[in-house]
Amino acid sequence: MLERDPIILNKKNISLDLKNQVILITGAAGSIGSEIVRQCLNFKPKSVILIDQGETPLYEIEKELESKVNIEIVVADVCNTARMERVFEYYNPNYVFRAAAYKHVPLVEDNPYEALNNNVFGTQIIANLSNKYKLKKFVFISTDKAVNPTNIMGASKRIAEMYVQSLNAKLSLESDSHTKYITTRFGNVLGSNGSVIPLFTKQIENGGPITVTHRDITRYFMTIPEACQLVLEAGVMGIGGEIFILDMGKSVKIVDLARKMIRLSGLKEEEDIEIKFTGLRPGEKLKEELLNDKENTVGTHNPKIMVAKVPEYNYLEINQMITDMFQGQETLQNQKLVQIMKRIVPEYNSNNYILRN
C-alpha cells in the first residue's frame, strides 16, 4: 500500500531495556496501545498494566491475551487523579507509554473540553505521577498534527509536548536521576481505528462511493507495528527531552490510496466504484508536516529515526497557562478555550471557521 520497504527497528536494544520491567500503558485498548502491549510482551517484562476507560475493547484484548500470566487489566479514566495515584502506588511501574488520546479531528473540533481534558490534563497527570513515583521513563505518543496545528486535536497534542519537554528540563536541573520524558511524533497509522483503510474497505464492500475530502490531500503513513516499534525504540534510546520523528518516506495522496484499494479489490474506478470528493472537514489540513519553520532535525544511530530540535519552554510558564486553562475549562465557551490554546501555541491557526477568530 505504501510502496516502500517495511521499517524494521532494533529489537535487541528494546529487549535489553524492557526485560523484567513493570510497564504501564494508557489507552491500552486502542489501535496503538494494544499493539504496544503485544510487542512489549515479546520482551519478557515482569508485568504489563493495561489502562483504558473502554470496558468492551479492554475485555476483548484481555480475552486475546488470556494465556499471558503477566498482564493486569485496569478500567479507569486517566483524568481521574486519585484513581491514577492508586494505580501507580499499587503497581509501581518502571515505564509508562502514554497512548490514550482523543484523535478524531472533526469530533474533537466540536468537543474541545474533552480533548483538553484527555490530551492535555490527562498527560499532565500521568507525567507528574511518573516523576512522583520515580519511574525510569515516560514515553508520550504525539502526532504530526501537532506541527503548525490547524485543529484542536493537533494544538492539544502540541501543548502536551511542551509540558512534557519543559518538565524534563526542569527535573534535569534538579537531579541527574530523574524520570526521563520522551516524545514520539508520527503520521497516520494504516488500519487504526477510524483511519481511511477500514473506511474505504467498508465503502468498497457496500458498492461505493469512496469518499475523499480533497483530490490533493496527502498524509504520511505508517503501519501499526512500525509505529509501535518506533515508540518502543524511542523509549530505549531516549535520554530525556527529545521528540523523535520516524522517516516515513514520501507523503501519500489519499485519492491514490483509494484508487489502489479499488484495484486490489479487483474493481475499476467509475465503472464499479465512484470516488466522491466531499471537501475538507473543519480543522483539517491539506498537507501534514513533521517539523515547523523553527524546527530542524539531527540524526541518531538509526538512520530511520531523527530528533526534532524544537524551541525550549519554561516549565513554570507552561504549567501556569495549563493550570489557568484547567480552572476555566468547565465554564469557558469553546471560543474562549481556543483563544487560550492559541496563546500557548502561537502557531496554532484554526482551519475551522467557527473557531477561527
Buried (B, 14 or more C-beta within 10 A) or exposed (E): EBEEEEBEBBBEBBBEBBEEBBBBBBBBBBBBBBBBBBBBBEBEBEBBBBBBBBEEBBEEBBEEBEEEEBBBBBBBBBBBBEBBBEBBEEBEBBBBBBBBBBBBBBBBBBBBBBBBBBBBBBBBBBBBBBBEBEBBBBBBBBBBBBBBBBBBBBBBBBBBBBBBBBBBBBBBEEEEEBBBBBBBBBBBBBBBBEBBBBEBBEBBEEEBBBBBBBEEBBBBBBBBBBBBBBBBBBBBBBEBBBBBBBBBBEBBBBBEBBBBBBEEBEBEBEEEBBBEBEEBBBBBBEEBBBBBEEBEBEEBEBEBBBBBBBEEBEBEEBBEBBEEBBEEBEEBEBEBBBEBBBEBBEBBEBBBEEBEE
